[in-house]
Amino acid sequence: DLITALSLTVGATAVGVLVYRAFFSKDRRVKPKVNLDLQKDDPKVVHAFDIEDLGDKVVYCRCWRSKKFPYCDGAHAKHNQETGDNVGPLIIKRKEA
């Protein structure tokens, strides 16, 4: 009887460990993507600008939802409302002399 109880306990523990790894392990979870549809054929989305070409002020998107990406079009407001996030644009401007 002891061997039967012990084998049932070990079996149940093994099943529990496998279920935990399959459904709750951080290694198995799919992390949500930030970029949903911009330049998906490229291995990495990168934009570079010369500081001299920016003018007095430029506003860049950080939510990846802008239709004018990499520039902000205000899409973060809808994204924030739908998700409870608090992302906003990156604003670069020249210092006033």
MIZANU-405775 format. One record per residue (C-alpha): residue in three letters; x, y, z. Coordinates in steps of 0.05 Angstrom, whole numbers, padded with zeros to 5 digits, always signed. Layout:
N
ALAXYZ;...
//
This chain:
97
ASP+00000+00000+00000;LEU+00057+00048+00016;ILE+00088+00036-00053;THR+00021+00049-00087;ALA+00010+00113-00048;LEU+00081+00136-00061;SER+00076+00123-00136;LEU+00009+00159-00140;THR+00040+00219-00103;VAL+00101+00221-00149;GLY+00057+00215-00211;ALA+00010+00270-00188;THR+00069+00315-00172;ALA+00100+00302-00241;VAL+00034+00319-00275;GLY+00028+00382-00233;VAL+00098+00404-00251;LEU+00084+00393-00325;VAL+00019+00431-00322;TYR+00052+00489-00285;ARG+00108+00493-00337;ALA+00060+00490-00395;PHE+00012+00544-00370;PHE+00046+00587-00317;SER+00120+00586-00330;LYS+00148+00654-00352;ASP+00192+00619-00403;ARG+00132+00594-00442;ARG+00090+00658-00442;VAL+00085+00696-00507;LYS+00103+00768-00493;PRO+00059+00820-00527;LYS+00089+00857-00586;VAL+00095+00932-00587;ASN+00101+00939-00662;LEU+00038+00910-00691;ASP+00045+00928-00765;LEU+00101+00976-00783;GLN+00157+00952-00828;LYS+00147+00879-00807;ASP+00192+00854-00864;ASP+00252+00890-00835;PRO+00293+00856-00780;LYS+00293+00920-00739;VAL+00257+00986-00747;VAL+00307+01043-00743;HIS+00301+01116-00762;ALA+00360+01165-00760;PHE+00356+01240-00768;ASP+00409+01294-00769;ILE+00397+01343-00712;GLU+00408+01401-00760;ASP+00349+01378-00802;LEU+00298+01375-00746;GLY+00278+01448-00744;ASP+00254+01480-00680;LYS+00211+01423-00655;VAL+00195+01351-00675;VAL+00147+01301-00642;TYR+00162+01226-00647;CYS+00114+01169-00635;ARG+00130+01120-00578;CYS+00066+01079-00579;TRP+00077+01050-00649;ARG+00004+01065-00668;SER+00016+01129-00708;LYS-00005+01129-00781;LYS+00052+01179-00793;PHE+00105+01137-00757;PRO+00159+01155-00736;TYR+00122+01220-00724;CYS+00067+01225-00673;ASP-00004+01236-00696;GLY-00037+01231-00628;ALA-00055+01157-00634;HIS-00028+01146-00563;ALA-00090+01179-00534;LYS-00135+01123-00561;HIS-00083+01070-00543;ASN-00079+01097-00472;GLN-00155+01098-00465;GLU-00163+01027-00490;THR-00105+00996-00451;GLY-00097+01040-00389;ASP-00026+01055-00411;ASN+00006+01124-00402;VAL+00052+01129-00463;GLY+00063+01196-00496;PRO+00107+01224-00552;LEU+00181+01241-00551;ILE+00186+01316-00562;ILE+00253+01345-00584;LYS+00259+01421-00589;ARG+00315+01471-00592;LYS+00331+01512-00531;GLU+00312+01585-00537;ALA+00374+01628-00535;
//
